[in-house]
Amino acid sequence: MDLRQMEVVVAVADAGGCTAAARRLHVVQSAVSGTVRALERELGTPLFDRTTHRVALTPAGEAFVPAARAALRAAEAAREVVDAVRGELRGRITVGTMQGVWAGLHHALAALRAEHPGLRVQLRQAAVADIRQALREGTVDMAVVALDRQQQRGLTTRLLSQEEMVLVASPGRDLGAAASRGEAELADAARLPLVDFSPGWAIRHAVDRAFRAAGVDHPTTFEVNDIVAAAELVRNDLGVCIMPRSIADRFPDLTTYRFRRHAPHWKIMLVRPPGEAPPAVAALWRHFT
């Protein structure tokens, strides 16, 4: 068994088939199929159940793939250590992030590229729950995300910023007497058509938690997974939306109101798996200010 065989099996598992894995690995499909069959013969058991349209992992495959990922990560870490001794980093680092979260990520990535041009960076944007799972599985090396205290467990974290969320409305929307002071209550938002984000979004999680703490029910009128779509709905006075102020500031034509009580909070964290960081992760970690 060698690392290339492990890489092929992991690619097939991730892509859901040999043809898609071959495209990902830039080889012919027959080479992928042959590698899988050879490894299965060596192991004495099938790793995949094959159907006409796709493949699925067998119980043996379910056990093999995480171990193969760990072996591939260990081999890459060994190469990185040698590169670091030579004063250069190569290979690949995968960074996770969420919609609406940036926190100077582009500056850090640019600085990393200037320092280590041989290092390839991949960016993966997903919901916070998916990114946390990817960190556990090792398919994401580090991430810039919004996590609450419970979600931070089992991870190495660094606080980048924190802020309160605000209520965003069209300039013509009447929010009552408190609006003249630039303030609102969660109950005000609950009485109006609410533009909310999809379950799994960190914003949605924080907003739901704040409404529960305030004892206020909040029916969702619009549910979107795009910040620009949320802003357009608000801009056309179809509803109001709760979002972090740093995101609301991107839409200066909309009116923002701070919450007098029970404001949802937003913490942007730099996170990675526990233990000593690989050289590439440590290098990128240092470039965040």
Residue pairs with C-beta under 8 A, 6 or more apart in sequence:
1 39
1 42
1 43
3 71
3 72
3 75
4 35
5 35
5 38
5 39
6 68
6 71
6 72
7 25
7 68
7 72
8 21
8 25
8 32
8 35
8 36
8 39
9 35
9 36
9 39
9 47
9 61
9 64
9 65
9 68
10 65
10 68
10 69
10 72
11 21
11 24
11 25
11 32
12 18
12 21
12 32
12 36
12 48
12 55
13 48
13 57
13 61
13 65
14 21
14 24
15 21
15 23
15 24
16 54
16 55
17 53
17 54
17 55
18 29
18 32
18 33
18 36
18 55
19 29
21 32
22 28
22 29
22 31
22 32
25 32
36 47
36 48
39 47
40 46
40 47
43 60
43 64
45 58
45 60
46 58
46 60
46 61
47 57
47 58
47 60
47 61
47 64
48 55
48 56
48 57
48 58
48 61
49 55
49 56
49 57
49 58
57 65
66 137
69 137
69 138
69 139
70 138
73 138
76 91
76 92
76 278
77 278
79 90
79 91
80 89
80 90
80 91
80 278
80 279
80 280
81 279
83 89
83 90
83 91
83 118
83 279
84 279
88 116
88 118
89 116
89 118
89 119
89 279
89 280
89 283
90 116
90 118
90 119
91 119
91 120
91 280
92 119
92 120
92 121
92 122
93 119
93 120
93 121
93 122
93 141
93 142
93 280
93 281
93 284
94 121
94 122
94 123
94 124
94 139
94 140
94 141
95 105
95 109
95 121
95 122
95 123
95 124
95 140
95 141
95 142
95 143
95 144
95 284
96 123
96 124
96 125
96 126
96 131
96 134
96 135
96 140
96 142
96 143
96 144
96 145
97 105
97 123
97 124
97 125
97 131
97 143
97 144
97 145
98 125
98 126
98 127
98 128
98 131
98 144
98 145
98 146
98 201
98 202
99 125
99 201
99 225
99 226
99 227
100 203
100 227
100 243
100 244
100 247
101 144
101 145
101 146
101 202
101 268
102 144
103 144
103 160
103 161
103 268
103 270
103 288
104 160
104 288
104 289
105 144
107 287
107 289
108 284
108 287
108 288
109 121
109 123
109 284
109 287
111 287
112 119
112 121
112 283
112 284
112 287
113 119
113 121
115 283
115 287
116 280
116 283
119 280
119 283
121 284
124 131
124 134
124 139
124 140
126 134
127 198
127 200
127 201
127 202
128 145
128 146
128 147
128 151
128 200
128 201
128 202
128 205
129 200
130 200
131 140
131 143
131 145
132 145
132 147
132 151
132 155
134 140
134 143
135 142
135 143
135 155
135 271
135 272
135 273
136 154
136 273
138 273
141 272
141 278
141 280
141 281
142 270
142 271
142 272
142 277
142 281
142 284
142 285
143 270
143 271
143 272
144 160
144 268
144 269
144 270
144 271
145 202
145 268
145 269
145 271
146 202
146 203
146 206
146 266
146 267
146 268
146 269
147 155
147 157
147 202
147 267
147 269
147 271
148 205
148 206
148 209
148 267
152 269
152 271
154 274
155 271
155 272
155 273
155 274
156 271
156 272
156 273
156 274
156 275
156 277
157 269
157 270
157 271
158 269
158 270
158 271
158 285
158 288
159 267
159 268
159 269
159 270
160 268
160 269
160 270
160 288
161 246
161 267
161 268
162 265
162 266
162 267
162 268
163 244
163 245
163 246
163 265
163 266
164 245
164 258
164 259
164 263
164 264
164 265
164 266
165 203
165 206
165 207
165 210
165 242
165 243
165 244
165 245
165 259
165 263
165 264
165 265
165 266
166 242
166 243
166 244
166 245
166 248
166 256
166 257
166 258
166 259
166 263
167 175
167 184
167 188
167 189
167 240
167 241
167 242
167 256
167 257
167 258
167 259
168 231
168 234
168 240
168 241
168 242
168 243
168 248
168 251
168 254
168 255
168 256
168 257
169 175
169 192
169 234
169 237
169 240
169 254
169 255
169 256
169 257
170 234
170 235
170 236
170 237
170 254
170 255
171 253
171 254
171 255
172 237
173 192
173 237
173 240
173 255
175 184
175 188
175 192
175 257
176 188
178 184
178 185
178 188
178 257
178 260
179 257
182 256
182 257
182 258
183 257
183 258
183 259
183 260
184 257
184 258
184 259
184 260
185 259
185 260
185 261
186 210
186 211
186 214
186 216
186 218
186 259
186 261
186 262
187 214
187 216
189 218
189 240
189 242
190 211
190 216
190 217
190 218
190 219
192 239
192 240
193 221
193 222
193 238
193 239
193 240
194 218
194 219
194 220
194 221
194 222
194 239
194 240
194 241
194 242
195 221
195 222
195 224
195 230
195 233
195 234
195 238
195 239
195 240
195 241
196 204
196 207
196 218
196 220
196 221
196 222
196 223
196 224
196 241
196 242
197 203
197 204
197 207
197 223
197 224
197 225
197 230
198 204
198 223
198 224
198 225
201 225
202 266
203 242
203 243
203 244
203 264
203 266
206 264
206 265
206 266
207 218
207 242
207 264
209 264
210 262
210 263
210 264
210 265
211 217
211 218
211 262
213 262
214 261
214 262
221 238
221 239
222 230
222 233
222 238
222 239
224 230
224 233
227 243
227 247
227 250
230 241
230 243
231 241
231 250
231 251
231 254
233 239
233 241
234 240
234 241
234 251
234 254
235 251
235 253
235 254
242 264
244 266
245 256
246 266
248 254
248 256
270 285
270 288
272 281
272 285
277 285
